[in-house]
Every structure is written in C-alpha cells, then in structure tokens.
Amino acid sequence: MNSECTVTNQRVSRQWPKEGKQSEETILLLKNMIEELLIAFKTSNDGTLPEHIVFFRDGVDDGQFERIHNGEVVDLKKAFQ
C-alpha cells in the first residue's frame, strides 16, 4: 500500500468444493478482489496506482495449471483495465 512496502492490504478467497469432489483451485472472484485492492491503493496514495504488481500463486497441480493460469490471467487483465 506504500512505496516502502510497510503497509499491506490483502484478500482471502475460499475454494468452494463441488459436492463429492475436491476443492477447486481457481481463485473465486479474483477480478473483484484485484479491483478492490487497486482502489484501496489508489485511495492511500493520493490517487496514484502502482507502477508494478507482483502476483504470487501457489497450490495448483500440474494437471490444472494451464486452465487456472489462463483463467486467472484473463481476470487480472480485466481488473487492470
């Protein structure tokens, strides 16, 4: 939330399981979360948006990687627009 990276803001998302199956690896409502975080950053920094964003992602197995990657990258790009 600041240029020194001493103030942070975060969101948590549940992975709702389908009935009788393992939980989904997709981050639900990712676009909404990113938009909220960008607005919070802008509010805390006199209307300025960040120049760089680092997005860490963990917990996706090899069989789901491409599907998750493609869907979440699209959500990130939509949020940034």
N, C-alpha and C positions, 0 to 999 in steps of 0.2 A: 504493500500500500504506500510505501515511500521509497525514495531513491537509495536509502541506506539499507533497505530490506529488514528493518527492525520492527515494522508494524505489518501484520499479516491479516488476511481475511480468507476464509475457506468455506467450502460447502461439503456436505456429506450426502451420498445417494445410496439408497437401499437397492439391492438386486433382488427384485421380487421373483420368487421361484414360480415356475409353471406347475400346476397341480401334478404331482407324481414325478417331477423331473428336478434336475439340479438347477441352481440359480443361474440366471442369465449373466453373462459377463459384460453386457452393454451397460454403459453409464446412462441411466434413465434421466431424461430432462437435462441433458448436458448443455444444449443451446441456452436454455433458460438460466442455468447456473452461471455460465460464462457471461451472459449479458448482465446479470446481477452483479457479478464481480467487477466487470468493466465500469458499470455505473458507480459502484462503491469507490473504485479507484479514482475515477474522474471527480467525484464529489470531494474526496480527500485531498486532491491535488489541483485545486483551482481550475477545474475544467480540462485538465490535460490527461490524455490517455497514455498508457505505457508505450514505450518505443519497442520493447521486446517482451515476449511472453514465452515462458518455458512451461511445457505441459508434461508432467510425469504420469506414466500409466503402467500399472502392474497387474498381474493376476489373470492374464489371458493366455490360454494354452495354444499351442501351435495350430491345432485344428480350427480354432475360431479367430485367429489373428487377422487374416485378411478381411473377413466380414466386419469385425469390430473396428479395425483400422479405417476401412472405407467409410463406414457409417459415422464414426466419431470425427474424422477429419472434415466431412461434409458439415456436421453440426458446428464444429469450431469455426469454419469459414463463414457460415451463415451468421453466427453470433458476432464475428468481427465486422461484418458488413453493417 
